[in-house]
Every structure is written in structure tokens, then in C-alpha cells.
Amino acid sequence: MGNAKKKPLSARQATMQAIKLVVDKHQSLATVLPELSKNIKLNEQALFQEMTYGCLRWFLKLDAIVNKLVKKPFKERDREIHFLLIVGLYQLIYMRIPAHAAVDETVKITNKIGKKWAAGVANAVLRNFQREQENILEEINGEYITAYAHPEWLIDLLKQSWPENWETILQANNERPPMTLRVNLLKTDCDNYGKQLVEKNISYKTSTFNESALTLDNPVNVDQLPGFFDGFVSVQDQAAQFAAILLACKKDHRILDACAAPGGKTGHIIETCPDAKTVVAIDNVENRIQLVRENMTRLGFKAELITADASQPEKWWDKKLFDRILLDAPCSATGVIRRHPDIKLLRQEEDIKQLVKTQETLLKTLWDLLAPDGLLVYATCSILPDENENQIARFLDSCNDVQEQNIDVEWGKKVSHGRQILPGEHGMDGFYYACLRKV
């Protein structure tokens, strides 16, 4: 009797719960989605994903609309109804579901969660929005915070950092991310793999900058990708694929991939240099190292995997210097908001200073592990100068055996130090790179 099976959640009910867990409980979407997905019927999984990502992407706008339409805030115990209204509004504004179905199906949830009294409230709010939609949206879109659904501190920081690009960045952050593949050139090439995609009626575009990258016109499940489970291809944004290329690893190199999880870059390093002497991948959380392990198994590669804090080499380093180090540093992830819309709700301005300190510690510590004439590639998925070009400027000033190596490419923007890709530029995620040579 204790093993009674949970009643499946509808996509709308699960989306309401997901929003509550992210907004009120400050849990990440990466944690919330897999858990809730276990309780949803297979035929509602896609709807759940679409609505959850969409509601969080546009949360600050939808939240403002709810606050405008309800007479007084819901009590703490009834907060679910607030989030349910957000689910309803998302369908009415952004989805092709017929309006009557969106309203009716959303209102039905009140009964499922034992709050039948709220059915009339939910119905009235959603119907009122339908009647006044044009006026309400005109007012809501008059403010940057609600029009772009970004927190004020982040908008101010982007205006300051990218005065000519900030609005484009905000727009790109709210777009659905593309699905880009990295073809394993040890096993095939983009032409041959592309033919296999076409046979499966999967259309794609090739990359101007990268011989291993293909971007799908429409995302698919990985089990639809030919040879995915045999290591012929991986899912990795094109911007992230430049890391292994910039490392320019050679035969007999000892290579360190610091902060390596989930292992996409580790796999790419081996694909670009299969005869490297040693590849060490380190991350400080065991279940994240497990993701690297799974990636290595799928690709058929071997690497030395270590669960440890990269900034404490006395606990894990064997005193043998590395010829190449990739420091994919912990960061604000402000370049990948389109993939992780919960960042807009979970990240706080005060987090940035702590991240900058962590990056600085890692950079200084790992530099001592680099061999003379070795190369360290510093990377983040941030677009904030303090984590990127300013971080590198400070390091160059503090260190007398470092020389910045120019990144002579056509992608991204040359900044004072290194190169910055802004979100959506050439369809890529926001990413930063700097190359540092030990002299």
C-alpha cells in the first residue's frame, strides 16, 4: 500500500509547480524539470517543456500582468493560483492553443489541486485579459523590465557594458535556442553525417566558422540523431566548440580540462587530439563528474576523471605540469539565458563579485600548473566585462610570465583582451575566450 503510484500530472499542473519551485524555492530549472517529468504522461512532455521554459522566459512580464488583473495578492497558501494564471496567460499570448481551450484547461487545474473556489477567479482574470489584451500589453511593454522580462540590475549592467547592443542582447535572450551538433570528425564528417540527417528528414545548416558544427532547423530528441549513442555526434553550441580548437593540442601533450562537467569540451579535446598523452578532467561535484564519465563512455574515450576543487591542486595534482589548460570558469551564465531562462530569476547582482573572485583564484592557481610555453584558454559563458576582459586585464597586470595570444578569427568581437561572442550572434550562445601563453 505504501507503494501506491502517483497520479500523473497534467502538463499545465506540472508547469505551475515548476514555476513555484524556481520562483519561491529558488531551485534551478535543471533540478526541477527531470523530477517533475517523471510524473507526466509521455504525450504531454513536449507541452510541459514548452510551457515551463516559456513561462520562466517571460515571467517578469506575465507576473506584472497577473498583479494588474487580480484585486489583491493571493495568500501564501494560495500562491499556486498566481502561478496557474501565469500558465494561462502564457498560452493566450505566446501559444497557438485556441483561447477557449487554454482558459478552460487552465481553470480545470483549480479543481485538481483542491482549490475549486479559485475556478471563478481564474476564469475571470483570463477572460478579462482577453478583453483588455491590447491595452494591457501596450502598458506592460512601456517598461523595459516587463517588456523584455529581465531584472532591472541586469538591464542596467548590459546598458553600461554594451551601450550599442543591449537591446539586441535582451531580444536574443528571449529567443528559443537552436540545437547545434558537433560531428565527431574521428568517425565521419559533416557532409556524410548531413546525408544521414536528410535521410531522417532532419534539415540543418552548416557553419561558416567550424568544420564540425551543424545547426538543426528544428530541435529533435537525441534518440532521433543517427549514431548519437555510438559517439558519432554530440549536442554542443557552436560557441562552446571553439574551446578545443583554440587549445590547439598536439601529440604527447598533457591537457587539463578544469571545471569540466558535463564533459562536452573534454570529448571535443580528445576528438581534436586523440593521441594526447593525458587528458585530465576535473569537477568538484561527484554527480557532475558522473556526467563527464557518461559522455566519455558514449564517445568511447578515456580520460582521467577527478572529483575535486580545481583551486586546491595540493589535493589532486601529481606535480606534472600541463601543456594545455582549459579553464571554463564558473560564471554568471549571462550569455546562455536563452537556454536557462531561470537565470533571470535566480541570479542576483551581488553574485557577480563572488564569481569574479572565484575566477581570479582559479586563474592564478592553475597558472602555476602550466608548463613553460604552455597555453591556457580562459572561457566563460558570460557577457559581463568584469568576468571576462577585465578579469584578464587584472591577471596580465599581476603576472610577469604571461603573454596574451591574439585570437585571429572572424567570429565574435575583439575586445580589450580576448574575444566576446554576444547572444544570438551568428546564431551562437554568448561566450568569451582569451588565450594566455606562459613565457
N, C-alpha and C positions, 0 to 999 in steps of 0.2 A: 504493500500500500504506500510505503514511503517513496516508491519509485514512480509515482503517477506522472505521466508525461505532461509537460507544459502545453497549454493550449496555444496553437500558433498565433503569432501576432499578425495583424494586417500591416501592409507597408506604411499606411498613414499613422497607425498607432506606434509602430516602431520608430518612425521619424520623429514623432512628438517626444518619445523617450530619449532618443539620441540628442535632440536639441537640449533637453533638460540636463542631461549628463554633462554635455560640453559647457553650457552657459552657467548652470547653477553649481555643478560639482567640479568644474574645471578639468574634466577628463579630456584627453586628446581623442580626435576622431579615429585615429589609428587603433586606439584601445577599444573604443565604443562599437565601431562597425562590426568587427568579427564576432563579438559576443552577441549582439542583437541579431545578426544574420542567422545565427543558429536556430532562432525561433520563428523564422519567416519561411513561408512556402516558397518553393523554388520559382514559381511563376510570378512572384511578387518581388524577387530580389532586385531586379533592374529598376523597378519603380521606387523601391526603398532607397537605393543608391542615388538615383536622380534627385529625389525629393530631399534627402538628407544633405547632400552636397549643396543643392540649390538653396535650401532654407538657411544654411550657415553662410553661404556666399553672400546672400542678400539680407542677412539677419538684421543689421542695423537699420535698413530701410523698412523691412517688414515689421520690426519691433516698434518703430515710430508710428506706423500706420495703425497697429493694434492699440497703442496708447492713445491715439487720436480718436479711435472709434468706441472704446469702452468708457463708460461713465466714471468708473473708479477702478483702481488696480485690484486684481484678484488677491485673495488672502494667500498666504504661503502654502497652505494645504491644497489650494486650487490652482497653483501655478501651471499645472499641466494644461489647463484650458487656454491660458495665454499662448502656450507653445502650439496647441492644437490650432488656434486661429492663425498662427504664422504658417502652419502647414496648409491651411485652406487658402490663405492669400497667395502663397507661392504658386499654387495650382492655377488660381484665377489670373495671375499676372504673367507667369512665365511658361505655363504648360498648355498643351493643346487638348487637354481633357475638357469635354463640354462643361460649361459653367454649372449647369444644374447637377451634373454628376459629382463635380468637385465639391459643391456645397453639401449635397445630400450625404455623400460618403464620409465627409469630414464630420458632419453633425452626428452621424451614427456612432462615432467613436465615444461620444459622451456617455452613451448607454453601456458600452463595453467596459468602460473604466469606472462604472458605478456612480456616475455624476449626471444622471438623467436630467436633473434640474437645469443643467447648463445647455441643453439642446436648444432651447428658445433663444438664449443669449448668443450662442454660436451662429445660429441661423440668422438672427437679426443683424449681427455685426457683418457677416459675409454678404448678406443681401444689401445692406446699407453701402458697403464698399462698392458693390456692383453699380448701384445707382449714382454714387458720387465719385466714381473712379477717376474721371478726368480731372476734376478739381483737386482731389486729394493728392494725386500723383504730381500735379503741377506744383502744389505747395511743398510736398516732400522733396521733389527734385530741385527745389530752390536753394537747398543747403548742401554743401559738399559732403558732409558726413553721411547724410541719409541718401543723397543721390548716388554716391559711389560706394556706400556701405563700408567705409573704412573709419577707424577711430581717429579722432582729431589729432592726437600726438603724432600718428604715423603720417597723416596728410601733411602736417607742418614740417616734419622731417624730410619728406620727399620734395616738398616745395623748396626747401633750403638746399638739399643735396642735388636736385635735378630740376632747376627752375624752368628749363625748356621742355622737359619730358614728363613732369609729374602727372599730368592728366592722362597721358598715354599709358603710363605705368598703372594707374588706377584702373583704367579700362581693361588693360591686359590681365590684371589680377582677377577680374570678374569673368573672364572668358573660360570656356571649358578647355582643359589642357589636351593637347594632341597625344597620341600614343606613338612613340618613336621606338624603333627596334635597333639593336646593334647586332649586325650579322657577324658570326664567328668566322673570320677570314682564314682560320686554320682548316675549316671544314668545307667552306663554299665561298661564293662571292655574291655581291648584291644582285647582279644580273641573273644568276641561276636561282637564287633564293626568290627574287622577284617573280620569276616564272611560276614557281610553286605557289606563291600567293595568288597570282592571277588564276591559276587552276582552281583555287578555292574561292574565287570571286571576291578576293580581298584586294581593293585598289590602294595604291600608295604613291608617294613621291620620293625621288632620290634627293640626296643632299648636295649642295654646291660645295660644301667645305669638308666633307668627311666620307671616305670611301666605304665605311662600314655602316652608315646610318640610312634607314628607310623610315619615313613617317607615313602611317596609315591614314587614309582619308576618313575612316571611321574606326574607333576602337573596337577590339574584339576580345573575347576571353582567350587567355594564353593557350588553352587546350585546342583552340582552332588554328594556332600557328604551326605550320609544318616543322617538325623536328625540334620543337621547343624543349621537350623533355629529354632529347638526346644532345642538347647543347649546341644546336646549330644557330640559335638566336637567343638574345636576351632583350628584356624591355629596359630601355635606358634613354633618358632625354639626350638630345644631341649635345647640349651644352656640357653635360657631365662626361660625354665621351672624349672631350678634349684633354682630360686629365692624363690618361695613359699616353696619349700622343705627345704631349708636352714633356713628359718624363723622358722620352727617347731612350728607353732602356736598351742595354746591349748584353751580348752573351757574357756569362760569368758575373754579372752584376748581382750584388746583394741589394734587395729592394725592400723598403718598409712602407706599408700602407697603414698609416695611423688613423684612428677613428674610422675603421674600415667598413663597419656594417652599413647596409645589408650585403655588401660584397660585390656589387656591380663593377666597381672600379678595380677591385682585386682581380676579378675574372678578366677584365679587359687588359690589364697589365700583362697577364700571362698569355693572352691571345696575341698581343703585340710583340712579346718576347718570351717564347716558350722555352728557350734554353738559358734563361736566367739562372744563376747559381742558387739563389734562395729568395723566396718571396715570403715575407712575414706580414701577417695581417693582425692588427690588434684593435680591440674594443673593450670598454670597461664593464660591459653588461653581458652575462653569460648567454641569455636568450637572444641577444643581438649577434653574438659570435655564432650561435646556432644557425642563424640566417645565412651567415657567410659560409658555414660548413655545408648547408643545403645547396647553396649556389655552386660551390666547388664540386660537389658530388654530381649535380646535374650537368655541369660543363665537362666533367671528367678530369679535373685539375687537382693538383696537390699544392698546398701552401701550409706554412707553419702558422697555426691559429692560436692566438694568446688572448686570454681574458685578463686584462689588467689596465691600469690607468697609464696611458702613454706618457704622461708628465712625471711618472715616477720610475724611470728606467732601472734604478737600483733594484727593483723588484722583479724585473723580467728580462733585462738586456744581457746578452752573453759577451759584451765588451768587444764585439767585432763590428767595425764601422760599416755603414751602409753607403753604397754608391749613389743610390736614389732614394729620396723620401717623398712620399705624397702626404701632405698634411691637409686633409679635407676637414677643416676646423669646425667645431661646434659653432653655430651662428644663429642669428635671428630668423633665418629662413625666409626673409622678406622677398627673395627672388622666386619663391615657389608657392606663393599664396594661392595661385590658381589651382594647384594640386592639393593644397592643405588650407581650405578656407577658414578652418578653426583658428589658424594663427592670428587672424584679425581680432578674435575674441579672447584668446589665451595669452598672447604676448603682451607685455607691458613695457612702457618706456624705460623703466628702471632696470629691466632685464639686460638692456644693451651694454651698460657699463660692466656688469659682471661677465658677460660673454667676451667683451674686449679683453678683460684681464685673463680669462681662461685661454684665449687665443695667444696672447702675449707669452704666457707661461709655457704653453706647448711649443711655440716657435723657438723660444730661447733654449728650452730643454732639448728638443730634437736636433737643433743645430749642432750640438756637441756630439751627436751620434753620426754625423755626416763625414765621410772621408774627404781628404783634400781633393779638389777639382770635382767633388760630387755636386749633385743638383737637388735642391729641394723645391718642389712645386707646392705653393700655398694656394688653397682653393676654399671658397665658401659659396653657399647658395644665397648670399645676402647681396643687397644693392645699396647698403649704407656705407659711406666712405670710412667711418671710424673703424669698421670691421675689416676694411679692405685696403684701399690705397694709403689711408692714414696710418693703419697698422704697420704696413710695410715701410712707410717713411720713418716711423719711430724705430723700427728694427734696424734699418740701414744706418741710422744715426748712432745707434747704441753698439754696433758690432763692427770690428775693424777687419774681419776676414771674409766679408760678403760683398758680392758684386751682383747687381741686378742684371738679368739677361733679358734683352728685348724680345718681346713676343711679336714676331713679324708675320701677321696673318690678316685675313680680310674680315674675320668675324669680330663682333663686339666693338667697343670704343676704347681707344687709347686714353688712359687717364694718367695722372701724375706718376703713378707707379703701377705696372701691370695693365691688365685689360678687363673691362667690365662689359658683360652682356646684360642688357635690360630685359625684363619680362616681355615675351612676345616678339622680340627682335629676331627676324628670320624664323619665327615660329618656336623659338627656344625658350627655356626657363631662364630666369635671371641667375647669373653666375659670375664669379670673379676668379681671375688667375694671376699669379705672379710667379716668376721663375728666379730663383736665387742660387748663384754659383759660389762654392766655397773656394776662396783664393788664398 
